[in-house]
Amino acid sequence: MNPSPIGAGGESPQRLLPLQDLWPSIRRAWLFAAVAGLLVLAPTFYMFEVYGRVVESRSHVTLAMLTLAVVLAYAVMETLEWARAEVMRETAAWVDQRLAPRIIDAIHQANLRRPGAANVQPLLDWRTVRDFFHHPVLGAAMEAPLSLVFLLILYLISPVLGWAALVGAIVQVALAWFNQSTTQPPLSAANRGAIAAQQAADGMLRNAEVVEAMGMMRALHQRWWKLQQEFLRLQALASDRAGVFAALSKWVQVVWSSALLGLGAWLLLENALPGGAAMMIVGSVLGGRVLVPLVQIVTQWRAVVTARDAWQRLEKWMNQLPPKPPAMPLPPPKGLLTVEGVVVAPPGSQVPILRGVAFVLQPGEALAVVGPSGSGKTTLARALVGLWPSMAGKVRLDGADVFGWDKAELGPHIGYLPQGVDLLDGTIAENIARFGRVDMPRVREAAALVGLDDLIAALPQGYDTVVGAEGTVLSGGQRQRVALARALYGDPALVVLDEPNASLDEAGDAALVQAIARCKARGTTFVIITHRTSVLSVVDKMLVLVDGATKAWGPRDEVLAALQRPAAATALTKAAAQPQVQPT
């Protein structure tokens, strides 16, 4: 069941994964663990039977049959342990299949809402939760109910032994409670500190060039080291406390097992132990088995706290990012772009960057968006491709709201080149084909459109060249051309380019202009954000943004003429204000 946000009526968010969905598998695993736990007593049974029957009867056949029986019991016990482990492995795989894609989508959505805010910590938390399915402490928890069975057997042997074992169990439970109370706060704080230290280290690595160039390494290293030291201090504190309780728990187990043996001997001397000396040994063995799972839970409680904290962080984080409801399928767009007085603010902010921007583009038209830095051009680009929602107004493509359109359905019909060009680790062909099915004729066509085919042909591996993380194998201009080819791949209906020629040379500029002209002839609608005039020759309309508002909009030549008139008037005013020099 997917999480949902807290509703208007105040209802609490749904669980990330209801426990009832896991109960059939856990019940089956518990059954295997219970039977295997009972078979642990097989060696004790074998010992008594050998001392009782074999030694007295001196029968080789009895010895052979008892040995065969205990070997079969061992085989069944190990088979059941293997079956329990397999059930938990399959359960973990099922949960992973159900939740991992949702977690990846949530990380993606978080980065869209606030770029750079999300990280891989949810994936690390999920790995911690998934690994807990295989942890020994979970097996010990499954075996803990057997302690009640062993207590009942002890009570049937002798109420005194039963009460003594119960006291030992209560002491172990009390130790587990104190262990939880004293280790959970520092251990949870240590986990949070580890996350903060890891994020600080990741920030240094991601910005290594800036850090090195401006001498920031020492200060950032000190900041990271301070976080790391605090994390290590808290972790050591939690480990010390857990170690004390683990030692106490083991001490109680050893002492209580010996105490039960001594108590059984005393009862035997008082003729109050049914079954004689054999029951004295049985009482000691059963008393030890009562305490074993409790000791394991106490000594490995740190894993329980870590998994619980990871699950709570994951569930809280996922409830803040509910999945989008399924959208109605729509026909492929033709390219009619309508912007209806949009007001856009960054996700999480109420301060608008765009205010009342409106225009219409017919299929095959190209719009140049110009304006000073900070005027909202990049915000407009994000709104046009449906990355950022609008506070008011709508961006529509063929009449449908772009933001609400299923991106898996709309994406092939959209081309987008952001201001910061990033390629993904893979081949050039995979990057151009958007990591879908690589249609090489269409890949070559897109590369030829931006003048990339000759450059790729010169590479030793051609289109199979691996670009590396963020495309570091290629130069800035080459990365921009590959990203342009990716934006034009598949004849999209709408292409939004944010500073597409920022890293291009003169030849690249010319190739870009030709590519826009060819795609326009096919009916592609373009929105080009630029500071350079080279692409103005192929645009039909212009939009001038200043402080998030429209200063001018219309056909290219009319807007250029309107912009030139104030500039000419300003020049004339300045010239008139200058003092005139009289000829001598």
N, C-alpha and C positions, 0 to 999 in steps of 0.2 A: 504494500500500500504506500503510495507516495505521500509525502508530507504536504500539508496545506497550511496557509498562513492563518493566524488568529483572526477569526471572523468578527464581524461587527457586533455580534451578540455576545462576545467575550468568551466563546468556547476555546478550549485549549487546543494547540496544534496536534495533529495526528502523529502517531508514532512512525518513525522511519521504517520500522519493520515490526509488525505486531508479533508478539511471542507465540500466539496461537498458530501462526504459519510454520513455526519451527517445532511445535510440540510433537507431531508424529515422528520426526526424525530423532528428536531428543529422547522420546519414550522408547524407541527401538534401541538406541544406543545405551540407555540406562538398563534395559532388560539384559543386554549382552554383558554390561559391566556387573550387574547383580549376580548373574550366574557365574561369571568368571571369579567374582569375589568369593563366592561360596566354595568354589573349587580350590581356592587358596588353602583350605583346610585339608586338602588331600594328603600332603606330606605328614601332617599330624596323625591322620587316620592310618596311614601306612605304617608309621612308627609304632603305634599301639598294637596294630594287628600283627606286626612282625614279632614284637616282644611277647604278645599274648598268645597267638595261635602257633606261629612258626617255631618259636623257641620251645614251647611246651610240647607240641606235636612232632617237632623235628621232621616236618613234611616238606619235601622239595616241591611237590605239586602245589601246595598252598602258597609257598613263597613265590613260585613262578606266576600263579594266578594273581596274587596281590601286586606283584611287580608290574604285570601287564595292565592291571586295572589302574594303578597310579600313573603309568606312562600314558595310558589313554586319557586319563583326567588332565594330565599336563597338556596333551595335544589339544583337547577340547578347550581348555582354559586359554591357551595361546591363540587358537582359532577365533575364539570369542573376542579376545583382545584385539586381534587383527580386524575382525568384523566391526567392532565398535569404532576403531580408528578410521576404517573405511566409511562408515556411516557419517562420522563427523567431517571427514574430508569431502564427501559428496555434499553434505550440508553447507560447508564453507563455499564450495564451488557454486552451489545453487544460489546462495545469498550473494556471492560475488557477481554472478551473472545477472542477478536482479538489481543490484544496487550500484555496481561500478559504472555502468553507462550513465546512470542518473547523477553520480558524483562528478564525472567528467563534464557532463552538460552544465551542472551547477557551477563548477569552476569557470567554465567558458562564459556563462551568463554573468558571473561576478566580475570578470575582467571587462565585459562589455559595459556593465553599469558603472564601474569605476576602474579604469585601466590601471594596472599595477597593484590593485588592492588584493587580488586573490593570489594564492600561491599553491604549492603542492602539499601543504600541511594536511588538508582533508584526505588526500591519498595516503599519506603516512599514517594518519589516524585509522583509515580504513584497513590498511595492512595490519596494524596492531590488533584490530578487532577480528579480522579474518584469521590471523595466526592464533588467536586465543582459542579457537575451536579445536586446535591440536594440543593445547597446553596441558601438562600433567595435572595442574590444579583442577581443571574441569573434570578430568577422570576421577580425581579424589572426591570431588563434590558428588559425582554420580555414585560412588561407593559409600558415601557417608550414611545413607539410609540403612545399609547393612549393619551399621553399628547397633541399631535398634534390635535387629535379629539376634546378633551376638549377645546383647544385653539380656534378651529374653531367655536365650539358652543358658546363660550364666545364672540367671535367677531361678530357672528350673533345676539347675544342678544344686545351687545353694543360694537362698536369698541374701546371705551375708556377702557372698562373692558378687552377686548382682548389684547390691547397693554400693559396694566398694568400687566396682567398675563404673557405676553411674557417677559417683563423686569424681572419679578421674576424668570422665567425659565432660562434666560440668566445669572442672578446672581448665580443660583444654578450650572449651567454648569461651570461657571468660578471658583466657589468654588471647584468643582470636579477636574478641571484641576490643580489648585494650590495644592489641596490635593495630587494628583498624583505626581506633581513635587517635593514636599517637603518631602513626606513620602517614595517614592519609593527607593531612594538611601540608607537611613539608614535601611529600612526594608529588602532590598535585602542583604545588608551587614550583618544584624542580622541573616538572614537565612543561609548565608555562615558560620557565626560564630557558629551557633547552630550545623551545620554539623561537623565542626572541633572539637567542644567540645565533641560531641557524639562519634566521632572516637577516640579521646583521651581516653575517658572513656572505650570504647570497648577494646582498646589496653591494658589498665590496667587489665580489667577483664579476657581477654584471656590469659594473661601472669601472673596470680595472684601468682603462685608458685615462679617464678623467681623474681618477684617484692618483694615478702615477704622475700625470702631467702637472697637477697642481699641488703635489706634495701632501695629500690628505691621508696617506697611509698610516702614519703614526697615530694621528688622532682617532681614526676609525678603528685601528687595531686596539687602542686602549679602550675604546667604547665596547668593542666586542669582548675583550678580555675581562672587563668588569662584569658583563652579562654572563660570561662563561664561568667566572669564579663564583658568582652568586648561585648559578645553577649547580655547580659541583658541591658547594657548601650545603645546599638544601638536599641534594641527592645523598651526600655523605651522612647528614643528620638522619634522613629517613632510613638509610641502610643500617646505620648504627642501632637505631631503635628496633628495626625489624630483626636485626641479628640477635639482639638481646632476647626478644620474644621467641625467636626460633630456637635458641639455646635452651631457654626455659621449657619450651614445649617438648623438645627431645628429652630433656632431663626428667620431666614429668612422665613421659612415656616409659623410659627405662625404669624409673623408680616404681611406678605403678605396676609394671609387669612383674618386677621382683616382689613387690608388696603382695600382689595377688598370689604369687607362688608361696610366699611365707604364710599368708592367711590361709591358703588351702592346706598347708602342712599343719597349721595349728588346729584347723577343723578336723583334720585326719586324726591328730592326737586325741582330740576330744570326742572321737567317734561320731562326728556330726557331718561327715562328708560322704554322701552316697556314692558308691562306685569305687571307693578305695583310692589308692595312690594315683591311679590313672586320671581320675577327675581333678586331682591337684595340678597335673601338667596341662590338662585341657583348660582349666580355669585360667592359668597363666597365659596360654596361647590365645584364648578367646579375648581375654582382657587386653592383650596387646593389639589384637585386630580391631577392637572397639576404638582404640586411640589412633591407629595408623592414618586413616583418611583425615582426621582432625589435625594431626600433626602436619600432614602435607599441606593442608589449607593454610595453617598458620605460617609455615615456613615459606610458602610461595604466595603470600598475600599481596606482595608488591605487584605481581602480574595481574591480579584481580583489579587493583586500584588503577593501574596503567590502562588496562582495557576499558574499565568503566569510564575513566576520564576521557579517553579517546572517543568512546561511543557518545557520551554526552556532548562533547564539543562538536562532533560530526552531526548529531541530530539537531542541535541548536542552530548550527550553520546552515544545514539543509532546509530547515523550516523557514529560514529567511529568504530562501530562493525557491519558491514553489514552481513546479514545471508549468510551462505554458499549455493552455487547453488546446486540443486539436483544432486546426483551422479548416474551413471549408475549402475543398479543392477548387482552383480557379483556372480558367484557360490561359495559355501563354500570352503575355502582354505584347502589344504592338509597339509601345513606346510613347504613348500620350502621357506626358508628365504635367500634373496640375498641383501647384503649391498654393494652398488656400490660407493666406494670412497666418503663417505658422509662428508660434512663440515657443522657443526651445531653450531649455536650461540643461546644464549637465546633470546626469543622473545623481540623485541625492541632494540636489540643490534647488532652491526656489528662486534664484536670481537668474532671470532670462538673459541669454546672450543674443539671440535673435528675437526681434520684435516686429511682428506683422509683415513678414516677407511673403510676397505673393507674385506668382508668374505662371505662365502656361507655355509649354513647348510641344509642338507637333512632332510626330515621328519623323526622324531624319533631320531635325533641326539641332544646331549646336549653340550653346550658351557659354559665354565667357563671364566668369565672376571675378571682379577685381575689387580692390579696396586696400586700405592700410592694414598693417598687422594688428590683430586683436579686434577686427571688425566682425568676426563671426563666420568667416568663409569655411573653415574646417568644420565648424558646428553644422553649417548648412549641408556640407557633404555627408556628414554622418546621419543627418535627418533624412536626406534624399534616398539613401540606401537602406533605411530602416533600422539603423543601429541605435539611435537615440529617439525617444518618443517626444511628441510635442505637447506642451502644456495647453495650447489652444491651436485651432486650425488643424489641417491635415495635409499630408503629402500623399498624393494618389498617383498610381500608375494604371492607366486605362480604367480609372474610376475606383480602383480598390486601394484601401489603406495599406501603404507599404510596410508600416511597422507591424501590423497585425498579420501580414502575409507569412505563411510558413516559409522559412528561409531555405529549407531543403527543396521546396518546390520553386521558389522565386529565384534562388541563387544562380542557377544556370543561365538565367535571362538578365543578370546584372553583371556589369564589369565595374570593378572598384580598384583604384590605385590610391592608397592613403599617402599622407605626406611623408611618413616614415616608412620606407620600403623595407619589408622583411620577407625573405624567402625561407622556406622550410627545408630541413635536411632531407635531401633526396636528389634525384636526377633533374636535369633541366627540363626534360620531357614531362616528368611527373609534376613539376612546379607549374609549367604552362598549362597542363591538362587539369590543374586544380586537384591533383591526387585522386582523380576518378579513373575511369577506363581511359587509357592512353590511346587516342585516335591519332595516329601519326600523321596522316594527311592534314588534319585540322591543326595539329601542333605545328607542322611546317608552315602552313598557311598563316597562322598567327605570328610566328617568328618572322616570316618574310614581310608581313605588314609593317613591322617596326624596324626592318633592316637588320635583323639579328641572324639571318640564315648564314651569311658569310662568316660571321664571327664564330658561330657554333661549328661550322664545317672545319674551321681551323683548329678546333680543339681535338686532342688525340682520341677521345671517346665520344665526340660529337654530342648528340642529344642525351647520351647515357652518362655524361659528366656529372659527378656528384658535387653539388654546390657547397655542401657543408652546412653546419648550423648557422642560420641567419645569412646564408649566401656568402660567407667570408672568402670563398675561393675566387669569387668574381670581384671586379672593380665596382665602384659606385655606379658608374654609367651603365655597365653591363647588367648589374642587378636591376636598375631601373628599366632597362629594355625588356628583361625577362618578365618583370612585373607588369609592364605594359602589354606584352604578349599574353600573359595570363588574363588580364582584364578584357582583352579583345577575343579570347578563345571562345569559339562556339557561336559567333554572331549574336551577342547579347542585344536586347532591346534598348537598354539604358546603360550608359557608361559614364561614371563619375570619376574624374581625374583631379587629384589634389596636387598641384605643382608637378605636373608630369615631366617637365623639362628641366627640373632643378639641377640634375646631375648630367644632363646631356650636352654633348658638344654640338657643333654646327651641323654635322652630318646627322646626328641623332635628332636634332630639332627638325630638320627637313623630313626625316623619315616619319616623325610623329605627325607632322602636318599632312603628309600624304596618306598616312593610315586613317586619320580622322576623315579626310575627304572621301576615301574609298568606303569606309563604313557608313558614312552619311548617305552615300548613294544607295546603300542596301537598306536604308531605313532606320539605322541606329540613331538614337537620341543621345547627345553628348552634353554634359555639364563639365566645364573645364575651369578650374581655379588656377589662376596664374598671375605672376608679376611681370612676365615677359610678353612682348608684343608679337612674337613670331607666330603664335597660333591665331591671332586675330583675323588673319586673312581667310580662315575657313569657318569662322563662327558667323551665325546669323543674327544673334542678339547678344546684348550685354546687360549685366546687372552690376551696379556699383553699390557696395555696402560700406557704410560708415557707422561705427558704433552700434552694429547689429540691426540697423534700419536701412531701408532702400533709399538711396540718394538719387539713383537714376536707373531706369529700366526701359528697354525698347530695342528697336533694330540697331544693329552695330553702328552704322554710319550716323544715325541721329544722336545716339548717346555720345559718340566721339565728338561730334560737332558741339553738343551741349557742354561737354567738359572743356572743350577748347575755348569757348566764348568767355567764361570766367577767367581762364588763364590769360587770354589776350587782354582783357580789361585790366587785370592786375598788373600786367607788364606795362600798359599804357599809363596807369596811375603812377607806377614807380618812375617811369621816364619823365612824366610831367613834374614830379616832385623834385627832380634833380635840378641844381642851379644851371642856368644857361651861361655859356662862355661867350662874351662879346668879342667879335673879331677886331683886331687892332688895325 
